[in-house]
Amino acid sequence: MAPTTPDQPENLFEPDDGRQSNPIAVVSTRAGVPLRVAAIEDDRTPENMECMGTFFRDRLIARSAVPPEVLEELESRDVFSAPVRLGLAVMEEDPGLQCRLFALLPANQFQESEPDEPWAQSVPRFEDAMAEAEDSEEDTVVPLLLGHIVRFSQDRKHPDDLPAEAVDILQTILADEEGPSEVVDKLLDDLLK
């Protein structure tokens, strides 16, 4: 499950107002990892929201505040019954690196099935033709934000290499240790401000 870097990790995202933004590195696991999400107690959770905890090997690796219906939808669709890939977006911003951890979920888990219509069997469907054409392409994913992570400047392992730092953070999250010290429940704190 070694993380991979994109072909051009130094790509910059330009804001609409023309200002130069900070570089962003995006990395992901090559293979799926077994995850579990569940509602957890956290006093900082805003009213009418749930704190969703993400667990890897029964170890809490991320938290985020979500509407209750998001957890219900994930459970009803059994989204985490199979291992899923993890993605991490990393940007240099005070107090060091601001990171977003995502589950990269297969988009087909969120497509609504259409009711059977007997007359439609004799009519070719556009969706079926498109699906056949895209069989050779990689499946589309839906990113689900799992949490925010901060790595302080003094804790960086690769100060001059943002993609290498991103790989290190993702490897730290998936390490078999007690857990990375830089995982911060920043999303919950931000929502309370």
Order of alpha helices (4+ residues) and beta strands (2+ residues): beta-beta-beta-beta-beta-alpha-beta-beta-alpha-beta-alpha-alpha
